[in-house]
């Protein structure tokens, strides 16, 4: 379990309002929204030297760069990254810092895995209560529609304290729940989170090249077989015939297959006229004396040259009431 004790807890506090919040948007929509703004991040690093624990104002460029560099280094060193709802915090780190987490873990996932969520719930407040930890607090309600520059000095300090308290609670919950978890279980949770936080499609290049070679070989054998079947002297003349619609149709007919062809312009026009009749008669049966569209009259005029019987399938469903 020692590997689990080398970790860093991360908690982001962000702007939200009544119309723009996680209650109405997905994580991706929220983080990529024009209104998105990361106010601050709380960090608790365990096993890191030097420690970067604290709460940092991310609107300060120097603080932003400091945190980005430190988190990047901890990720390289193989630290576990812990958050309560890592799908959200991890996605923010991916977007803000271009950070591809190697070992993300979520205390919500731990609560579900260990069964605590089923008996007590999985919110940070409920888990803290179940594990007899300090209260989460409710300062976040003050932040609806507010940015850091809108806060008084006291509100700003209370906001940072609120964030730090969330970090301490998350660290305590992680410490308690990992006592009931095997390293393999935490690895599985990390793998599942990485699929969401940083989805990457990885191809086996060797296997893919082998598959492409096999398909090319199959294609070549099929071509040679058809070429012999139709008595073409070489591949070039055979492929030329396939590219010609008329010659290709002839080859199909030699095999007893009548190729499907596109309808002529005349057939398409006749079908449209038949449908216009249906629309007109259907409208009349409902008590409408005028055609339903301005194009019906023209279509009816042009339909005088086509046989009604040839378009019976379009009229079978028509019933006059």
C-alpha positions as MATLAB code, in Angstrom:
seq = 'XXXXXXXXXXXXXXXXXXXXXXXXXXXXXXXXXXXXXXXXXXXXXXXXXXXXXXXXXXXXXXXXXXXXXXXXXXXXXXXXXXXXXXXXXXXXXXXXXXXXXXXXXXXXXXXXXXXXXXXXXXXXXXXXXXXXXXXXXXXXXXXXXXXXXXXXXXXXXXXXXXXXXXXXXXXXXXXXXXXXXXXXXXXXXXXXXXXXXXXXXXXXXXXXXXXXXXXXXXXXXXXXXXXXXXXXXXXXXXXXXXXXXXXXXXXXXXXXXXXXXXXXXXXXXXXXXXXXXXXXXXXXXXXXXXXXXXXXXXXXXXXXXXXXXXXXXXXXXXXXX';
ca = [
       0.000    0.000    0.000;
       3.042    2.345    0.251;
       2.707    3.322   -3.405;
      -0.732    4.732   -2.615;
       0.758    7.038    0.038;
       2.702    9.019   -2.537;
      -0.034   11.234   -3.847;
      -1.264   14.752   -4.535;
      -4.828   15.901   -3.914;
      -6.224   18.465   -6.344;
      -9.427   20.502   -6.108;
     -10.401   23.247   -8.557;
     -12.850   26.029   -7.774;
     -14.425   27.562  -10.869;
     -16.878   30.237  -11.911;
     -20.549   29.304  -12.279;
     -23.927   31.006  -12.377;
     -27.600   30.072  -12.562;
     -27.485   29.344  -16.302;
     -23.928   28.067  -16.545;
     -23.282   25.190  -14.164;
     -22.623   21.456  -13.988;
     -26.309   20.926  -13.273;
     -27.067   21.954  -16.857;
     -23.874   21.095  -18.761;
     -21.616   18.105  -19.242;
     -18.016   18.370  -18.030;
     -16.809   18.930  -21.597;
     -19.409   21.624  -22.286;
     -18.667   23.336  -18.981;
     -14.863   23.379  -19.254;
     -14.846   24.388  -22.931;
     -17.511   27.060  -22.484;
     -16.528   30.734  -23.056;
     -17.577   31.469  -19.469;
     -15.208   28.908  -17.986;
     -12.771   30.375  -15.493;
     -10.653   28.494  -12.980;
     -10.501   30.697   -9.897;
      -8.147   28.711   -7.721;
      -6.810   25.240   -7.038;
      -6.194   23.596   -3.706;
      -3.323   21.129   -3.474;
      -2.025   18.734   -0.868;
       1.084   16.821   -1.849;
       2.035   13.823    0.279;
       5.542   12.445   -0.181;
       6.688   15.301   -2.380;
       9.874   17.237   -1.664;
       9.565   20.151   -1.614;
       5.848   20.237   -0.886;
       3.591   22.429   -3.005;
       0.580   22.184   -0.681;
      -1.671   25.224   -0.460;
      -4.340   27.139   -2.337;
      -3.291   29.052   -5.445;
      -5.010   31.883   -7.293;
      -4.999   30.725  -10.923;
      -5.777   34.202  -12.235;
      -2.194   35.081  -11.199;
       0.097   34.114  -14.135;
       3.034   33.324  -11.837;
       0.916   31.055   -9.624;
      -0.560   29.380  -12.710;
       2.898   28.608  -14.124;
       4.193   27.412  -10.739;
       1.341   24.944  -10.339;
       1.583   23.730  -13.926;
       5.307   22.974  -13.540;
       4.907   21.291  -10.150;
       1.971   19.106  -11.150;
       3.747   18.125  -14.352;
       6.812   17.064  -12.361;
       4.770   15.085   -9.821;
       3.000   13.322  -12.668;
       6.376   12.365  -14.179;
       7.458   10.969  -10.816;
       4.460    8.648  -10.737;
       2.433   10.310   -7.989;
      -1.194    9.356   -7.648;
      -3.460   12.294   -8.478;
      -6.502   12.311   -6.199;
      -9.716   14.320   -6.555;
     -13.306   14.050   -5.502;
     -14.778   13.626   -9.000;
     -11.578   13.194  -10.970;
     -13.515   13.173  -14.247;
     -14.080   16.893  -13.678;
     -10.777   17.941  -12.092;
      -8.754   15.658  -14.347;
     -10.409   17.088  -17.447;
      -9.584   20.599  -16.248;
      -5.917   19.654  -15.789;
      -5.868   18.181  -19.287;
      -7.279   21.364  -20.788;
      -5.488   23.964  -18.634;
      -2.070   22.373  -18.211;
      -2.017   19.820  -21.055;
      -1.429   17.270  -18.297;
      -1.847   13.603  -19.221;
      -2.330   11.967  -15.839;
      -0.622    8.615  -15.441;
      -2.289    7.596  -12.175;
      -5.572    9.412  -11.551;
      -7.904    8.214   -8.798;
     -11.274    9.454   -7.596;
     -12.667    9.297   -4.065;
     -16.173    9.021   -5.530;
     -15.055    5.884   -7.381;
     -13.409    4.574   -4.189;
     -16.667    5.106   -2.297;
     -18.563    3.092   -4.887;
     -15.912    0.377   -5.010;
     -15.815   -0.113   -1.244;
     -19.604    0.064   -0.848;
     -19.640    3.219    1.281;
     -21.547    5.093   -1.432;
     -24.421    2.598   -1.311;
     -24.953    3.049    2.400;
     -24.109    6.735    2.864;
     -23.933    8.437   -0.554;
     -20.930    9.634   -2.554;
     -20.902   13.413   -2.213;
     -17.977   14.923   -0.351;
     -20.273   16.187    2.417;
     -21.957   12.804    2.928;
     -18.688   10.868    2.889;
     -17.165   13.279    5.405;
     -20.173   12.772    7.652;
     -20.049    8.969    7.285;
     -16.342    8.864    8.162;
     -16.797   11.342   11.026;
     -14.652   14.029    9.425;
     -15.125   17.821    9.720;
     -18.064   19.377    7.872;
     -17.609   20.400    4.244;
     -19.203   23.824    4.638;
     -21.458   25.728    2.253;
     -19.520   28.841    1.234;
     -19.834   27.943   -2.447;
     -23.409   29.269   -2.441;
     -21.954   32.764   -2.070;
     -20.046   32.369   -5.344;
     -23.025   32.170   -7.717;
     -22.250   34.528  -10.606;
     -19.148   35.960   -8.901;
     -15.536   36.208   -9.990;
     -12.570   36.706   -7.673;
     -12.495   40.433   -8.344;
     -16.085   40.683   -7.097;
     -15.193   39.392   -3.622;
     -14.357   41.366   -0.539;
     -11.102   40.540    1.194;
     -12.969   38.485    3.805;
     -14.941   36.601    1.158;
     -11.733   35.902   -0.756;
     -10.069   34.442    2.338;
     -13.172   32.408    3.161;
     -13.187   31.070   -0.399;
      -9.577   29.914   -0.128;
     -10.309   28.310    3.252;
     -13.307   26.524    1.761;
     -11.135   25.142   -1.045;
      -8.405   24.044    1.383;
     -10.982   22.288    3.566;
     -12.220   20.318    0.538;
      -8.658   19.245   -0.156;
      -8.115   18.082    3.429;
     -11.404   16.154    3.416;
     -10.545   14.478    0.108;
      -7.116   13.487    1.433;
      -8.651   12.018    4.604;
     -11.279   10.083    2.631;
      -8.614    8.746    0.266;
      -6.465    7.651    3.203;
      -9.383    5.844    4.881;
     -10.819    4.124    1.808;
      -7.534    2.907    0.328;
      -7.062    0.774    3.441;
      -9.846   -1.394    2.038;
      -8.476   -1.424   -1.494;
      -5.886   -3.575   -3.264;
      -3.304   -1.925   -5.552;
      -4.840   -3.807   -8.500;
      -8.244   -2.279   -7.776;
      -6.795    1.231   -7.723;
      -4.954    0.530  -10.970;
      -8.245   -0.484  -12.557;
      -9.925    2.724  -11.368;
      -6.999    4.736  -12.788;
      -7.326    2.987  -16.153;
     -11.059    3.726  -16.307;
     -10.482    7.403  -15.466;
      -7.757    7.802  -18.059;
     -10.167    6.568  -20.736;
     -12.299    9.623  -20.012;
      -9.772   12.263  -18.928;
      -7.330   11.584  -21.754;
      -8.853    9.246  -24.347;
      -6.216    7.985  -26.758;
      -6.660    5.496  -29.598;
      -3.490    3.406  -29.753;
      -2.918    1.190  -32.777;
      -0.652   -1.818  -33.000;
       1.307   -0.724  -36.070;
       2.854   -4.140  -36.733;
      -0.518   -5.883  -36.550;
      -2.155   -3.197  -38.693;
       0.482   -3.482  -41.448;
       0.108   -7.266  -41.387;
      -3.667   -6.944  -41.729;
      -3.343   -4.493  -44.650;
      -0.927   -6.844  -46.451;
      -3.348   -9.747  -46.003;
      -6.233   -7.695  -47.413;
      -4.145   -6.571  -50.395;
      -3.239  -10.194  -51.107;
      -6.907  -11.235  -50.900;
      -7.842   -8.390  -53.227;
      -5.219   -9.421  -55.756;
      -6.364  -13.074  -55.743;
      -9.980  -11.992  -56.244;
      -9.003   -9.744  -59.155;
      -6.966  -12.508  -60.844;
      -9.866  -14.943  -60.451;
     -12.369  -12.531  -62.054;
      -9.910  -11.632  -64.792;
      -9.623  -15.308  -65.760;
     -13.391  -15.745  -65.502;
     -14.029  -13.014  -68.095;
     -11.010  -13.976  -70.256;
      -9.172  -10.676  -69.996;
      -5.541  -10.903  -71.150;
      -4.132   -8.612  -68.459;
      -4.988   -6.662  -65.327;
      -4.959   -3.267  -67.062;
      -7.688   -4.149  -69.587;
      -9.780   -5.805  -66.880;
      -9.615   -2.791  -64.540;
     -10.422   -0.489  -67.462;
     -13.591   -2.483  -68.111;
     -14.594   -2.238  -64.474;
     -14.285    1.546  -64.590;
     -16.715    1.765  -67.509;
     -20.367    1.713  -66.433;
     -21.492    0.181  -69.742;
     -18.801   -2.545  -69.826;
     -19.227   -3.339  -66.132;
     -22.981   -3.760  -66.673;
     -22.230   -6.117  -69.552;
     -19.969   -8.235  -67.353;
     -22.705   -8.540  -64.757;
     -25.235   -9.601  -67.394;
     -22.839  -12.362  -68.506;
     -23.195  -13.722  -64.979;
     -26.993  -13.498  -65.181;
     -27.203  -10.435  -62.974;
     -29.279   -7.476  -64.116;
     -27.472   -4.403  -62.725;
     -29.570   -1.814  -60.889;
     -29.526    1.466  -62.769;
     -30.455    4.984  -61.844;
     -33.881    6.138  -62.939;
     -33.980    8.371  -65.948;
     -35.043   11.993  -65.637;
     -38.380   11.092  -67.242;
     -39.081    8.358  -64.676;
     -38.191   10.652  -61.800;
     -40.498   13.340  -63.173;
     -43.323   10.826  -63.576;
     -42.898    9.582  -60.021;
     -43.010   13.128  -58.715;
     -46.218   13.695  -60.679;
     -47.754   10.564  -59.147;
     -46.911   11.768  -55.692;
     -48.414   15.146  -56.556;
     -51.668   13.383  -57.490;
     -51.636   11.590  -54.163;
     -51.056   14.867  -52.314;
     -53.839   16.600  -54.213;
     -56.402   13.806  -53.810;
     -55.473   13.357  -50.164;
     -56.007   17.064  -49.598;
     -59.372   16.962  -51.403;
     -60.515   14.007  -49.270;
     -59.913   16.111  -46.164;
     -61.979   18.998  -47.508;
     -59.177   21.115  -48.941;
     -60.001   22.482  -52.402;
     -56.602   24.075  -53.080;
     -53.394   22.098  -53.785;
     -51.082   21.893  -50.775;
     -48.140   23.497  -52.587;
     -47.589   25.822  -55.515;
     -45.723   23.085  -57.411;
     -48.666   20.656  -57.490;
     -50.484   22.349  -60.391;
     -47.387   22.197  -62.587;
     -46.790   18.581  -61.603;
     -50.381   17.646  -62.430;
     -50.088   19.225  -65.883;
     -46.891   17.331  -66.642;
     -48.417   14.073  -65.433;
     -50.830   13.811  -68.378;
     -48.287   11.785  -70.327;
     -47.692    9.043  -67.751;
     -49.738    5.935  -67.133;
     -51.587    5.885  -63.818;
     -51.401    2.097  -63.695;
     -47.603    2.166  -63.663;
     -47.725    4.080  -60.371;
     -50.351    2.027  -58.589;
     -48.001    1.255  -55.636;
     -48.065    4.941  -54.711;
     -51.862    5.003  -54.690;
     -52.698    1.813  -52.784;
     -52.775    3.584  -49.430;
     -55.179    6.304  -50.645;
     -58.707    6.087  -49.249;
     -61.453    8.613  -49.937;
     -63.544    9.346  -46.818;
];
